[in-house]
């Protein structure tokens, strides 16, 4: 653990990427640690309630755009699962499933929430195309 970041963000969904962009633009060394494929946004087939995309955009494409934008501005991304967080003398130390270790003076938890799946036959294939989890997002469909 040679570097101590100003901020580590745990999570790799839209909240994590939005926060990371603001932080790095404010001059803070920023690391995002999480797995973007686990974000609920990654599964959304067609988003029509996000500004700037009048014809809609897939959640995967929107999330990929967020990641590229953040990385282009200097955010570091580690696509790993956090297994342990500890704080000693004001420094947060994180360990991942593959035993990588990271440290930061500040920690943001943006791990989000994902809908509980029923693991029914066809559920994954029809998500957003008949199987829905969010009345606000999917109600118009």
The first five atom37 places (N, CA, C, CB, O) and aatype in JSON, in Angstrom:
{
  "aatype": [20, 20, 20, 20, 20, 20, 20, 20, 20, 20, 20, 20, 20, 20, 20, 20, 20, 20, 20, 20, 20, 20, 20, 20, 20, 20, 20, 20, 20, 20, 20, 20, 20, 20, 20, 20, 20, 20, 20, 20, 20, 20, 20, 20, 20, 20, 20, 20, 20, 20, 20, 20, 20, 20, 20, 20, 20, 20, 20, 20, 20, 20, 20, 20, 20, 20, 20, 20, 20, 20, 20, 20, 20, 20, 20, 20, 20, 20, 20, 20, 20, 20, 20, 20, 20, 20, 20, 20, 20, 20, 20, 20, 20, 20, 20, 20, 20, 20, 20, 20, 20, 20, 20, 20, 20, 20, 20, 20, 20, 20, 20, 20, 20, 20, 20, 20, 20, 20, 20, 20, 20, 20, 20, 20, 20, 20, 20, 20, 20, 20, 20, 20, 20, 20, 20, 20, 20, 20, 20, 20, 20],
  "atom_mask": [
    [1, 1, 1, 1, 1],
    [1, 1, 1, 1, 1],
    [1, 1, 1, 1, 1],
    [1, 1, 1, 1, 1],
    [1, 1, 1, 1, 1],
    [1, 1, 1, 1, 1],
    [1, 1, 1, 1, 1],
    [1, 1, 1, 1, 1],
    [1, 1, 1, 1, 1],
    [1, 1, 1, 1, 1],
    [1, 1, 1, 1, 1],
    [1, 1, 1, 1, 1],
    [1, 1, 1, 1, 1],
    [1, 1, 1, 1, 1],
    [1, 1, 1, 1, 1],
    [1, 1, 1, 1, 1],
    [1, 1, 1, 1, 1],
    [1, 1, 1, 1, 1],
    [1, 1, 1, 1, 1],
    [1, 1, 1, 1, 1],
    [1, 1, 1, 1, 1],
    [1, 1, 1, 1, 1],
    [1, 1, 1, 1, 1],
    [1, 1, 1, 1, 1],
    [1, 1, 1, 1, 1],
    [1, 1, 1, 1, 1],
    [1, 1, 1, 1, 1],
    [1, 1, 1, 1, 1],
    [1, 1, 1, 1, 1],
    [1, 1, 1, 1, 1],
    [1, 1, 1, 1, 1],
    [1, 1, 1, 1, 1],
    [1, 1, 1, 1, 1],
    [1, 1, 1, 1, 1],
    [1, 1, 1, 1, 1],
    [1, 1, 1, 1, 1],
    [1, 1, 1, 1, 1],
    [1, 1, 1, 1, 1],
    [1, 1, 1, 1, 1],
    [1, 1, 1, 1, 1],
    [1, 1, 1, 1, 1],
    [1, 1, 1, 1, 1],
    [1, 1, 1, 1, 1],
    [1, 1, 1, 1, 1],
    [1, 1, 1, 1, 1],
    [1, 1, 1, 1, 1],
    [1, 1, 1, 1, 1],
    [1, 1, 1, 1, 1],
    [1, 1, 1, 1, 1],
    [1, 1, 1, 1, 1],
    [1, 1, 1, 1, 1],
    [1, 1, 1, 1, 1],
    [1, 1, 1, 1, 1],
    [1, 1, 1, 1, 1],
    [1, 1, 1, 1, 1],
    [1, 1, 1, 1, 1],
    [1, 1, 1, 1, 1],
    [1, 1, 1, 1, 1],
    [1, 1, 1, 1, 1],
    [1, 1, 1, 1, 1],
    [1, 1, 1, 1, 1],
    [1, 1, 1, 1, 1],
    [1, 1, 1, 1, 1],
    [1, 1, 1, 1, 1],
    [1, 1, 1, 1, 1],
    [1, 1, 1, 1, 1],
    [1, 1, 1, 1, 1],
    [1, 1, 1, 1, 1],
    [1, 1, 1, 1, 1],
    [1, 1, 1, 1, 1],
    [1, 1, 1, 1, 1],
    [1, 1, 1, 1, 1],
    [1, 1, 1, 1, 1],
    [1, 1, 1, 1, 1],
    [1, 1, 1, 1, 1],
    [1, 1, 1, 1, 1],
    [1, 1, 1, 1, 1],
    [1, 1, 1, 1, 1],
    [1, 1, 1, 1, 1],
    [1, 1, 1, 1, 1],
    [1, 1, 1, 1, 1],
    [1, 1, 1, 1, 1],
    [1, 1, 1, 1, 1],
    [1, 1, 1, 1, 1],
    [1, 1, 1, 1, 1],
    [1, 1, 1, 1, 1],
    [1, 1, 1, 1, 1],
    [1, 1, 1, 1, 1],
    [1, 1, 1, 1, 1],
    [1, 1, 1, 1, 1],
    [1, 1, 1, 1, 1],
    [1, 1, 1, 1, 1],
    [1, 1, 1, 1, 1],
    [1, 1, 1, 1, 1],
    [1, 1, 1, 1, 1],
    [1, 1, 1, 1, 1],
    [1, 1, 1, 1, 1],
    [1, 1, 1, 1, 1],
    [1, 1, 1, 1, 1],
    [1, 1, 1, 1, 1],
    [1, 1, 1, 1, 1],
    [1, 1, 1, 1, 1],
    [1, 1, 1, 1, 1],
    [1, 1, 1, 1, 1],
    [1, 1, 1, 1, 1],
    [1, 1, 1, 1, 1],
    [1, 1, 1, 1, 1],
    [1, 1, 1, 1, 1],
    [1, 1, 1, 1, 1],
    [1, 1, 1, 1, 1],
    [1, 1, 1, 1, 1],
    [1, 1, 1, 1, 1],
    [1, 1, 1, 1, 1],
    [1, 1, 1, 1, 1],
    [1, 1, 1, 1, 1],
    [1, 1, 1, 1, 1],
    [1, 1, 1, 1, 1],
    [1, 1, 1, 1, 1],
    [1, 1, 1, 1, 1],
    [1, 1, 1, 1, 1],
    [1, 1, 1, 1, 1],
    [1, 1, 1, 1, 1],
    [1, 1, 1, 1, 1],
    [1, 1, 1, 1, 1],
    [1, 1, 1, 1, 1],
    [1, 1, 1, 1, 1],
    [1, 1, 1, 1, 1],
    [1, 1, 1, 1, 1],
    [1, 1, 1, 1, 1],
    [1, 1, 1, 1, 1],
    [1, 1, 1, 1, 1],
    [1, 1, 1, 1, 1],
    [1, 1, 1, 1, 1],
    [1, 1, 1, 1, 1],
    [1, 1, 1, 1, 1],
    [1, 1, 1, 1, 1],
    [1, 1, 1, 1, 1],
    [1, 1, 1, 1, 1],
    [1, 1, 1, 1, 1],
    [1, 1, 1, 1, 1],
    [1, 1, 1, 1, 1]
  ],
  "atom_positions": [
    [[0.85, -1.17, 0.0], [0.0, 0.0, 0.0], [0.89, 1.23, 0.0], [-0.97, 0.0, 1.22], [1.18, 1.79, 1.06]],
    [[1.32, 1.64, -1.17], [2.26, 2.75, -1.23], [1.56, 4.1, -1.32], [3.17, 2.58, -2.42], [2.1, 5.11, -0.87]],
    [[0.36, 4.13, -1.88], [-0.33, 5.41, -2.07], [-1.53, 5.5, -1.13], [-0.8, 5.57, -3.54], [-2.27, 4.54, -0.95]],
    [[-1.7, 6.66, -0.55], [-2.91, 6.95, 0.22], [-3.71, 7.95, -0.59], [-2.58, 7.49, 1.67], [-3.29, 9.1, -0.76]],
    [[-4.86, 7.52, -1.08], [-5.73, 8.39, -1.87], [-6.42, 9.41, -0.98], [-6.78, 7.56, -2.63], [-6.56, 9.2, 0.23]],
    [[-6.84, 10.51, -1.57], [-7.67, 11.45, -0.82], [-9.02, 10.8, -0.52], [-7.86, 12.77, -1.61], [-9.55, 10.94, 0.59]],
    [[-9.57, 10.09, -1.52], [-10.9, 9.47, -1.38], [-10.92, 8.13, -2.09], [-12.0, 10.4, -1.95], [-10.41, 7.98, -3.2]],
    [[-11.53, 7.15, -1.42], [-11.9, 5.9, -2.08], [-13.41, 5.82, -2.05], [-11.24, 4.64, -1.38], [-14.05, 6.07, -1.03]],
    [[-13.99, 5.48, -3.21], [-15.43, 5.28, -3.32], [-15.67, 3.79, -3.5], [-16.05, 6.11, -4.5], [-15.12, 3.17, -4.42]],
    [[-16.48, 3.23, -2.63], [-16.84, 1.81, -2.73], [-18.14, 1.72, -3.5], [-16.97, 1.15, -1.32], [-19.17, 2.24, -3.07]],
    [[-18.08, 1.05, -4.64], [-19.24, 0.92, -5.52], [-18.86, 1.38, -6.91], [-20.44, 1.73, -4.98], [-17.91, 2.15, -7.08]],
    [[-19.6, 0.92, -7.92], [-19.26, 1.28, -9.29], [-20.52, 1.52, -10.12], [-18.41, 0.19, -9.94], [-20.58, 1.19, -11.3]],
    [[-21.53, 2.1, -9.46], [-22.75, 2.46, -10.15], [-22.79, 3.96, -10.4], [-23.98, 2.02, -9.34], [-21.78, 4.64, -10.23]],
    [[-23.95, 4.48, -10.79], [-24.03, 5.89, -11.17], [-23.69, 6.87, -10.04], [-25.41, 6.19, -11.65], [-23.09, 7.91, -10.3]],
    [[-24.03, 6.55, -8.8], [-23.69, 7.46, -7.69], [-22.18, 7.53, -7.5], [-24.38, 6.99, -6.37], [-21.63, 8.61, -7.26]],
    [[-21.52, 6.39, -7.59], [-20.07, 6.35, -7.44], [-19.38, 7.15, -8.53], [-19.57, 4.9, -7.46], [-18.46, 7.92, -8.25]],
    [[-19.81, 6.97, -9.76], [-19.16, 7.67, -10.87], [-19.44, 9.16, -10.83], [-19.62, 7.09, -12.21], [-18.55, 9.96, -11.13]],
    [[-20.65, 9.55, -10.47], [-20.96, 10.99, -10.35], [-20.1, 11.63, -9.27], [-22.46, 11.2, -10.03], [-19.51, 12.68, -9.49]],
    [[-20.03, 10.99, -8.11], [-19.21, 11.52, -7.02], [-17.74, 11.6, -7.43], [-19.37, 10.66, -5.76], [-17.06, 12.58, -7.13]],
    [[-17.26, 10.56, -8.1], [-15.84, 10.52, -8.46], [-15.47, 11.67, -9.4], [-15.5, 9.18, -9.12], [-14.4, 12.25, -9.28]],
    [[-16.36, 11.98, -10.33], [-16.09, 13.07, -11.28], [-15.98, 14.4, -10.55], [-17.2, 13.14, -12.35], [-15.06, 15.18, -10.82]],
    [[-16.9, 14.67, -9.62], [-16.84, 15.92, -8.86], [-15.59, 15.98, -8.0], [-18.09, 16.06, -7.97], [-14.95, 17.03, -7.91]],
    [[-15.23, 14.88, -7.38], [-14.06, 14.86, -6.49], [-12.76, 15.08, -7.24], [-14.0, 13.55, -5.74], [-11.93, 15.88, -6.82]],
    [[-12.58, 14.38, -8.35], [-11.33, 14.52, -9.09], [-11.23, 15.92, -9.71], [-11.23, 13.44, -10.19], [-10.13, 16.46, -9.82]],
    [[-12.35, 16.49, -10.09], [-12.33, 17.85, -10.63], [-12.01, 18.87, -9.54], [-13.69, 18.19, -11.28], [-11.56, 19.98, -9.83]],
    [[-12.25, 18.5, -8.28], [-11.9, 19.37, -7.15], [-10.44, 19.16, -6.73], [-12.85, 19.1, -5.97], [-9.99, 19.74, -5.74]],
    [[-9.72, 18.33, -7.48], [-8.3, 18.14, -7.2], [-7.97, 17.02, -6.23], [-7.74, 19.39, -6.68], [-6.85, 16.95, -5.73]],
    [[-8.93, 16.16, -5.94], [-8.69, 15.07, -4.99], [-8.34, 13.78, -5.74], [-9.93, 14.85, -4.1], [-9.0, 13.41, -6.7]],
    [[-7.28, 13.11, -5.28], [-6.95, 11.81, -5.87], [-8.08, 10.85, -5.48], [-5.54, 11.27, -5.38], [-8.39, 10.69, -4.3]],
    [[-8.67, 10.21, -6.49], [-9.91, 9.47, -6.28], [-9.81, 8.08, -6.89], [-11.09, 10.22, -6.88], [-9.45, 7.92, -8.06]],
    [[-10.13, 7.08, -6.08], [-10.15, 5.69, -6.5], [-11.56, 5.15, -6.34], [-9.14, 4.85, -5.69], [-12.17, 5.31, -5.28]],
    [[-12.07, 4.52, -7.37], [-13.35, 3.81, -7.31], [-13.04, 2.32, -7.28], [-14.29, 4.18, -8.54], [-12.31, 1.82, -8.13]],
    [[-13.59, 1.62, -6.29], [-13.4, 0.18, -6.18], [-14.78, -0.47, -6.15], [-12.56, -0.21, -4.91], [-15.58, -0.19, -5.25]],
    [[-15.05, -1.32, -7.12], [-16.33, -2.0, -7.2], [-16.42, -2.75, -8.51], [-17.5, -1.01, -7.05], [-15.46, -2.8, -9.27]],
    [[-17.57, -3.32, -8.76], [-17.78, -4.1, -9.99], [-18.99, -3.52, -10.71], [-17.98, -5.62, -9.68], [-20.13, -3.7, -10.29]],
    [[-18.72, -2.81, -11.8], [-19.78, -2.09, -12.5], [-20.87, -3.03, -13.03], [-19.2, -1.3, -13.65], [-22.02, -2.6, -13.15]],
    [[-20.54, -4.27, -13.34], [-21.56, -5.21, -13.83], [-22.62, -5.52, -12.79], [-20.9, -6.5, -14.27], [-23.71, -5.99, -13.13]],
    [[-22.33, -5.25, -11.51], [-23.29, -5.5, -10.45], [-24.26, -4.34, -10.23], [-22.56, -5.8, -9.16], [-25.21, -4.46, -9.46]],
    [[-24.02, -3.23, -10.9], [-24.93, -2.09, -10.79], [-26.25, -2.42, -11.46], [-24.31, -0.82, -11.42], [-26.28, -3.03, -12.53]],
    [[-27.34, -2.02, -10.83], [-28.65, -2.2, -11.43], [-28.76, -1.49, -12.77], [-29.72, -1.72, -10.5], [-29.52, -1.9, -13.64]],
    [[-28.0, -0.4, -12.92], [-28.02, 0.35, -14.17], [-27.52, -0.49, -15.34], [-27.17, 1.62, -14.04], [-28.0, -0.34, -16.46]],
    [[-26.57, -1.37, -15.08], [-25.99, -2.2, -16.15], [-27.03, -3.1, -16.8], [-24.85, -3.05, -15.6], [-26.88, -3.48, -17.96]],
    [[-28.09, -3.44, -16.07], [-29.12, -4.35, -16.58], [-30.27, -3.64, -17.28], [-29.67, -5.17, -15.46], [-31.1, -4.3, -17.92]],
    [[-30.33, -2.32, -17.18], [-31.48, -1.59, -17.75], [-31.38, -1.55, -19.27], [-31.55, -0.15, -17.17], [-30.42, -1.01, -19.81]],
    [[-32.36, -2.11, -19.97], [-32.27, -2.16, -21.43], [-32.52, -0.81, -22.11], [-33.25, -3.16, -21.95], [-31.94, -0.54, -23.16]],
    [[-33.37, 0.03, -21.53], [-33.73, 1.28, -22.2], [-34.13, 2.31, -21.16], [-34.87, 1.05, -23.21], [-35.16, 2.18, -20.51]],
    [[-33.31, 3.35, -21.01], [-33.58, 4.4, -20.04], [-34.07, 5.63, -20.79], [-32.31, 4.74, -19.19], [-33.41, 6.13, -21.7]],
    [[-35.24, 6.1, -20.39], [-35.82, 7.28, -21.06], [-36.01, 8.45, -20.1], [-37.16, 6.91, -21.7], [-36.56, 9.48, -20.49]],
    [[-35.58, 8.3, -18.84], [-35.77, 9.38, -17.87], [-34.46, 10.02, -17.43], [-36.51, 8.85, -16.67], [-34.41, 10.65, -16.37]],
    [[-33.4, 9.88, -18.23], [-32.13, 10.5, -17.92], [-31.92, 11.66, -18.88], [-30.96, 9.47, -18.0], [-31.95, 11.46, -20.1]],
    [[-31.71, 12.86, -18.39], [-31.57, 14.03, -19.27], [-30.43, 13.88, -20.27], [-31.34, 15.28, -18.43], [-29.39, 13.28, -19.98]],
    [[-30.65, 14.43, -21.44], [-29.61, 14.45, -22.46], [-29.7, 13.36, -23.5], [-28.3, 14.38, -21.82], [-28.94, 13.36, -24.46]],
    [[-30.62, 12.43, -23.31], [-30.79, 11.33, -24.25], [-32.27, 11.24, -24.64], [-30.29, 9.99, -23.64], [-32.99, 10.39, -24.13]],
    [[-32.71, 12.13, -25.54], [-34.13, 12.22, -25.86], [-34.73, 10.94, -26.44], [-34.35, 13.34, -26.82], [-35.93, 10.72, -26.35]],
    [[-33.88, 10.1, -27.05], [-34.38, 8.85, -27.61], [-34.11, 7.66, -26.69], [-33.75, 8.59, -28.97], [-34.36, 6.51, -27.05]],
    [[-33.59, 7.94, -25.5], [-33.27, 6.88, -24.56], [-31.85, 6.38, -24.77], [-34.26, 5.72, -24.69], [-31.19, 6.72, -25.75]],
    [[-31.4, 5.56, -23.84], [-30.06, 4.98, -23.87], [-30.09, 3.72, -23.03], [-28.97, 6.0, -23.34], [-30.84, 3.65, -22.05]],
    [[-29.31, 2.73, -23.38], [-29.26, 1.54, -22.55], [-28.49, 1.85, -21.27], [-28.61, 0.34, -23.32], [-27.59, 2.69, -21.28]],
    [[-28.84, 1.19, -20.2], [-28.14, 1.39, -18.94], [-26.67, 1.04, -19.05], [-28.78, 0.58, -17.85], [-25.82, 1.73, -18.48]],
    [[-26.36, -0.02, -19.78], [-24.96, -0.44, -19.95], [-24.16, 0.65, -20.65], [-24.88, -1.75, -20.74], [-23.04, 0.96, -20.24]],
    [[-24.74, 1.24, -21.71], [-24.05, 2.3, -22.44], [-23.87, 3.54, -21.57], [-24.82, 2.67, -23.72], [-22.81, 4.16, -21.57]],
    [[-24.91, 3.9, -20.82], [-24.83, 5.06, -19.94], [-23.75, 4.85, -18.88], [-26.18, 5.34, -19.27], [-22.95, 5.74, -18.61]],
    [[-23.73, 3.67, -18.28], [-22.72, 3.36, -17.27], [-21.32, 3.37, -17.88], [-23.01, 1.99, -16.62], [-20.39, 3.91, -17.27]],
    [[-21.16, 2.79, -19.06], [-19.85, 2.82, -19.73], [-19.4, 4.24, -20.01], [-19.9, 2.02, -21.03], [-18.23, 4.57, -19.85]],
    [[-20.34, 5.1, -20.43], [-20.01, 6.51, -20.67], [-19.54, 7.2, -19.4], [-21.22, 7.24, -21.25], [-18.59, 7.99, -19.43]],
    [[-20.2, 6.9, -18.28], [-19.8, 7.48, -16.99], [-18.38, 7.05, -16.62], [-20.78, 7.06, -15.88], [-17.58, 7.87, -16.16]],
    [[-18.08, 5.78, -16.83], [-16.76, 5.25, -16.49], [-15.68, 5.92, -17.35], [-16.72, 3.72, -16.68], [-14.65, 6.35, -16.83]],
    [[-15.91, 6.0, -18.64], [-14.95, 6.64, -19.55], [-14.73, 8.1, -19.15], [-15.43, 6.54, -21.01], [-13.6, 8.56, -19.09]],
    [[-15.82, 8.82, -18.88], [-15.7, 10.22, -18.51], [-14.89, 10.38, -17.24], [-17.09, 10.86, -18.34], [-14.01, 11.23, -17.16]],
    [[-15.17, 9.56, -16.23], [-14.45, 9.65, -14.96], [-12.97, 9.32, -15.15], [-15.07, 8.69, -13.93], [-12.11, 10.05, -14.66]],
    [[-12.68, 8.25, -15.87], [-11.28, 7.87, -16.09], [-10.54, 8.93, -16.91], [-11.22, 6.51, -16.8], [-9.37, 9.2, -16.66]],
    [[-11.22, 9.51, -17.88], [-10.59, 10.57, -18.69], [-10.22, 11.78, -17.84], [-11.52, 11.01, -19.82], [-9.31, 12.53, -18.18]],
    [[-10.92, 11.97, -16.73], [-10.64, 13.12, -15.87], [-9.68, 12.77, -14.73], [-11.93, 13.65, -15.29], [-9.32, 13.64, -13.93]],
    [[-9.25, 11.51, -14.66], [-8.22, 11.15, -13.68], [-8.64, 10.2, -12.59], [-7.72, 12.36, -13.06], [-7.84, 9.87, -11.72]],
    [[-9.87, 9.74, -12.61], [-10.32, 8.77, -11.61], [-9.65, 7.42, -11.91], [-11.88, 8.63, -11.62], [-9.55, 7.01, -13.07]],
    [[-9.2, 6.75, -10.88], [-8.62, 5.42, -11.0], [-9.73, 4.41, -10.67], [-7.37, 5.23, -10.06], [-10.49, 4.62, -9.72]],
    [[-9.82, 3.34, -11.45], [-10.86, 2.32, -11.24], [-10.22, 0.96, -11.02], [-11.82, 2.27, -12.45], [-9.41, 0.5, -11.82]],
    [[-10.59, 0.34, -9.92], [-10.21, -1.04, -9.63], [-11.48, -1.86, -9.62], [-9.44, -1.15, -8.26], [-12.33, -1.7, -8.75]],
    [[-11.6, -2.75, -10.6], [-12.8, -3.58, -10.74], [-12.63, -4.81, -9.84], [-13.04, -4.0, -12.24], [-12.25, -5.89, -10.29]],
    [[-12.92, -4.59, -8.56], [-12.72, -5.63, -7.57], [-13.81, -5.55, -6.5], [-11.32, -5.51, -6.93], [-14.46, -4.52, -6.32]],
    [[-13.98, -6.65, -5.8], [-14.94, -6.73, -4.7], [-14.24, -6.43, -3.37], [-15.63, -8.12, -4.66], [-13.24, -7.07, -3.04]],
    [[-14.77, -5.49, -2.63], [-14.24, -5.17, -1.3], [-14.71, -6.23, -0.31], [-14.68, -3.73, -0.84], [-15.9, -6.56, -0.27]],
    [[-13.78, -6.75, 0.48], [-14.15, -7.75, 1.49], [-13.92, -7.26, 2.92], [-13.35, -9.02, 1.27], [-14.46, -7.83, 3.87]],
    [[-13.13, -6.2, 3.07], [-12.82, -5.74, 4.42], [-12.47, -4.25, 4.4], [-11.64, -6.55, 5.03], [-11.76, -3.78, 3.52]],
    [[-13.0, -3.53, 5.38], [-12.68, -2.11, 5.57], [-12.32, -1.9, 7.03], [-13.86, -1.18, 5.13], [-13.02, -2.38, 7.92]],
    [[-11.23, -1.19, 7.26], [-10.79, -0.89, 8.61], [-10.34, 0.56, 8.64], [-9.64, -1.85, 9.09], [-9.92, 1.1, 7.62]],
    [[-10.43, 1.19, 9.8], [-9.98, 2.58, 9.95], [-9.05, 2.65, 11.15], [-11.19, 3.56, 10.13], [-9.39, 2.22, 12.25]],
    [[-7.86, 3.19, 10.91], [-6.87, 3.36, 11.96], [-6.24, 4.73, 11.82], [-5.8, 2.24, 11.92], [-5.72, 5.08, 10.76]],
    [[-6.29, 5.51, 12.9], [-5.68, 6.84, 12.92], [-6.14, 7.71, 11.75], [-4.16, 6.71, 12.89], [-5.34, 8.45, 11.17]],
    [[-7.42, 7.62, 11.4], [-7.99, 8.46, 10.36], [-7.72, 8.01, 8.94], [-7.5, 9.82, 10.52], [-8.05, 8.73, 7.99]],
    [[-7.12, 6.84, 8.77], [-6.85, 6.3, 7.43], [-7.68, 5.04, 7.24], [-5.33, 6.0, 7.23], [-7.64, 4.12, 8.06]],
    [[-8.45, 5.01, 6.16], [-9.26, 3.84, 5.84], [-8.43, 2.87, 5.0], [-10.56, 4.26, 5.08], [-7.81, 3.26, 4.01]],
    [[-8.43, 1.62, 5.41], [-7.71, 0.57, 4.68], [-8.72, -0.44, 4.18], [-6.64, -0.11, 5.58], [-9.53, -0.97, 4.94]],
    [[-8.66, -0.71, 2.88], [-9.59, -1.62, 2.24], [-8.83, -2.8, 1.65], [-10.41, -0.9, 1.14], [-7.73, -2.65, 1.13]],
    [[-9.44, -3.98, 1.75], [-8.87, -5.18, 1.15], [-9.92, -5.78, 0.23], [-8.41, -6.21, 2.23], [-11.12, -5.73, 0.51]],
    [[-9.46, -6.35, -0.88], [-10.37, -6.93, -1.86], [-10.31, -8.46, -1.81], [-10.03, -6.43, -3.27], [-9.47, -9.04, -1.12]],
    [[-11.22, -9.08, -2.55], [-11.29, -10.54, -2.59], [-9.99, -11.16, -3.11], [-12.46, -10.97, -3.47], [-9.64, -12.28, -2.72]],
    [[-9.28, -10.44, -3.98], [-8.01, -11.0, -4.47], [-6.81, -10.44, -3.69], [-7.84, -10.7, -5.97], [-5.67, -10.49, -4.16]],
    [[-7.09, -9.92, -2.5], [-6.09, -9.48, -1.53], [-5.33, -8.21, -1.89], [-5.11, -10.57, -1.33], [-4.28, -7.93, -1.32]],
    [[-5.85, -7.43, -2.82], [-5.3, -6.1, -3.05], [-5.66, -5.22, -1.86], [-5.83, -5.48, -4.4], [-6.7, -5.41, -1.24]],
    [[-4.81, -4.26, -1.55], [-5.07, -3.35, -0.45], [-4.93, -1.91, -0.92], [-4.11, -3.63, 0.72], [-4.05, -1.57, -1.71]],
    [[-5.85, -1.07, -0.42], [-5.88, 0.35, -0.78], [-6.12, 1.15, 0.49], [-6.97, 0.64, -1.85], [-6.7, 0.65, 1.45]],
    [[-5.67, 2.42, 0.48], [-5.85, 3.28, 1.64], [-6.27, 4.68, 1.19], [-4.55, 3.35, 2.49], [-5.91, 5.14, 0.11]],
    [[-7.05, 5.34, 2.06], [-7.5, 6.7, 1.76], [-7.8, 7.44, 3.05], [-8.75, 6.68, 0.85], [-8.07, 6.85, 4.09]],
    [[-7.75, 8.76, 2.95], [-8.11, 9.61, 4.08], [-9.63, 9.75, 4.24], [-7.49, 10.98, 3.92], [-10.12, 10.06, 5.33]],
    [[-10.36, 9.52, 3.15], [-11.82, 9.63, 3.17], [-12.43, 8.45, 2.44], [-12.29, 10.97, 2.52], [-11.82, 7.89, 1.52]],
    [[-13.62, 8.07, 2.86], [-14.3, 6.92, 2.28], [-15.75, 7.29, 1.98], [-14.24, 5.7, 3.23], [-16.44, 7.86, 2.82]],
    [[-16.19, 6.96, 0.78], [-17.6, 7.15, 0.4], [-18.16, 5.78, 0.06], [-17.75, 8.15, -0.8], [-17.61, 5.06, -0.77]],
    [[-19.27, 5.44, 0.7], [-19.96, 4.19, 0.37], [-21.06, 4.51, -0.61], [-20.53, 3.5, 1.65], [-22.05, 5.16, -0.28]],
    [[-20.89, 4.03, -1.83], [-21.88, 4.25, -2.88], [-22.16, 2.9, -3.54], [-21.37, 5.3, -3.94], [-22.22, 2.77, -4.77]],
    [[-22.35, 1.9, -2.69], [-22.52, 0.54, -3.2], [-23.93, 0.26, -3.68], [-22.15, -0.46, -2.12], [-24.21, -0.81, -4.22]],
    [[-24.83, 1.22, -3.49], [-26.17, 1.14, -4.07], [-26.99, -0.03, -3.56], [-26.07, 1.04, -5.55], [-26.74, -0.61, -2.51]],
    [[-27.97, -0.33, -4.35], [-28.87, -1.43, -4.04], [-29.28, -2.06, -5.36], [-30.11, -0.95, -3.22], [-29.39, -1.38, -6.38]],
    [[-29.5, -3.32, -5.32], [-29.97, -4.01, -6.51], [-31.19, -4.81, -6.11], [-28.86, -4.92, -7.12], [-31.32, -5.24, -4.97]],
    [[-32.07, -4.99, -7.04], [-33.31, -5.7, -6.75], [-33.04, -7.18, -6.52], [-34.31, -5.51, -7.89], [-32.18, -7.78, -7.16]],
    [[-33.8, -7.75, -5.6], [-33.68, -9.17, -5.33], [-34.34, -9.92, -6.48], [-34.32, -9.56, -3.96], [-35.51, -9.71, -6.8]],
    [[-33.58, -10.78, -7.08], [-34.08, -11.55, -8.21], [-34.75, -12.84, -7.69], [-32.93, -11.88, -9.22], [-34.37, -13.36, -6.64]],
    [[-35.72, -13.34, -8.43], [-36.44, -14.55, -8.05], [-35.77, -15.81, -8.62], [-37.88, -14.48, -8.52], [-36.12, -16.93, -8.24]],
    [[-34.8, -15.62, -9.52], [-34.13, -16.74, -10.18], [-35.09, -17.69, -10.88], [-33.32, -17.51, -9.16], [-34.94, -18.91, -10.84]],
    [[-36.08, -17.1, -11.53], [-37.05, -17.87, -12.3], [-36.54, -18.07, -13.73], [-38.42, -17.17, -12.31], [-35.73, -17.29, -14.23]],
    [[-37.01, -19.1, -14.35], [-36.65, -19.37, -15.73], [-37.04, -18.17, -16.62], [-37.34, -20.66, -16.23], [-38.19, -17.73, -16.59]],
    [[-36.1, -17.66, -17.39], [-36.35, -16.55, -18.3], [-36.26, -15.17, -17.67], [-37.69, -16.71, -18.89], [-36.35, -14.17, -18.37]],
    [[-36.09, -15.11, -16.34], [-36.05, -13.81, -15.66], [-34.95, -12.91, -16.2], [-35.87, -14.0, -14.16], [-35.19, -11.74, -16.49]],
    [[-33.75, -13.43, -16.33], [-32.63, -12.62, -16.8], [-32.82, -12.22, -18.26], [-31.32, -13.39, -16.64], [-32.57, -11.07, -18.62]],
    [[-33.24, -13.13, -19.09], [-33.41, -12.86, -20.51], [-34.5, -11.82, -20.78], [-33.73, -14.14, -21.25], [-34.41, -11.06, -21.75]],
    [[-35.52, -11.78, -19.92], [-36.65, -10.88, -20.14], [-36.65, -9.65, -19.24], [-37.93, -11.64, -19.95], [-37.63, -8.89, -19.21]],
    [[-35.57, -9.45, -18.5], [-35.48, -8.26, -17.64], [-35.6, -7.01, -18.51], [-34.14, -8.24, -16.84], [-34.84, -6.83, -19.46]],
    [[-36.56, -6.15, -18.18], [-36.81, -4.94, -18.94], [-37.63, -5.17, -20.19], [-35.51, -4.31, -19.31], [-37.95, -4.23, -20.92]],
    [[-37.96, -6.41, -20.44], [-38.75, -6.77, -21.62], [-39.93, -7.64, -21.21], [-37.88, -7.51, -22.68], [-40.29, -8.6, -21.9]],
    [[-40.52, -7.31, -20.09], [-41.63, -8.08, -19.54], [-41.45, -8.36, -18.06], [-41.78, -9.39, -20.29], [-42.43, -8.42, -17.32]],
    [[-40.21, -8.52, -17.63], [-39.89, -8.67, -16.21], [-39.34, -7.32, -15.75], [-38.85, -9.85, -15.94], [-38.34, -6.84, -16.28]],
    [[-40.0, -6.72, -14.78], [-39.6, -5.38, -14.31], [-39.48, -5.38, -12.79], [-40.62, -4.31, -14.76], [-40.12, -6.17, -12.1]],
    [[-38.64, -4.48, -12.28], [-38.39, -4.38, -10.84], [-38.74, -3.01, -10.29], [-36.94, -4.7, -10.54], [-38.96, -2.87, -9.09]],
    [[-38.79, -1.99, -11.12], [-38.96, -0.62, -10.64], [-40.19, 0.01, -11.25], [-37.72, 0.21, -10.95], [-40.23, 0.26, -12.46]],
    [[-41.19, 0.27, -10.44], [-42.44, 0.87, -10.96], [-42.18, 2.27, -11.51], [-43.51, 0.93, -9.85], [-42.79, 2.65, -12.52]],
    [[-41.3, 3.05, -10.88], [-41.03, 4.4, -11.36], [-40.28, 4.39, -12.69], [-40.22, 5.17, -10.33], [-40.59, 5.17, -13.59]],
    [[-39.32, 3.5, -12.8], [-38.52, 3.44, -14.04], [-39.29, 2.74, -15.17], [-37.18, 2.71, -13.78], [-39.29, 3.19, -16.31]],
    [[-39.93, 1.65, -14.83], [-40.53, 0.8, -15.84], [-42.04, 0.96, -16.0], [-40.23, -0.61, -15.51], [-42.64, 0.35, -16.88]],
    [[-42.65, 1.78, -15.15], [-44.09, 1.96, -15.2], [-44.62, 2.33, -16.59], [-44.49, 3.02, -14.23], [-45.62, 1.75, -17.04]],
    [[-43.97, 3.28, -17.29], [-44.47, 3.64, -18.62], [-44.38, 2.49, -19.63], [-43.69, 4.82, -19.14], [-45.12, 2.49, -20.62]],
    [[-43.5, 1.55, -19.4], [-43.34, 0.42, -20.33], [-44.56, -0.47, -20.21], [-42.03, -0.38, -20.03], [-44.64, -1.49, -20.9]]
  ]
}
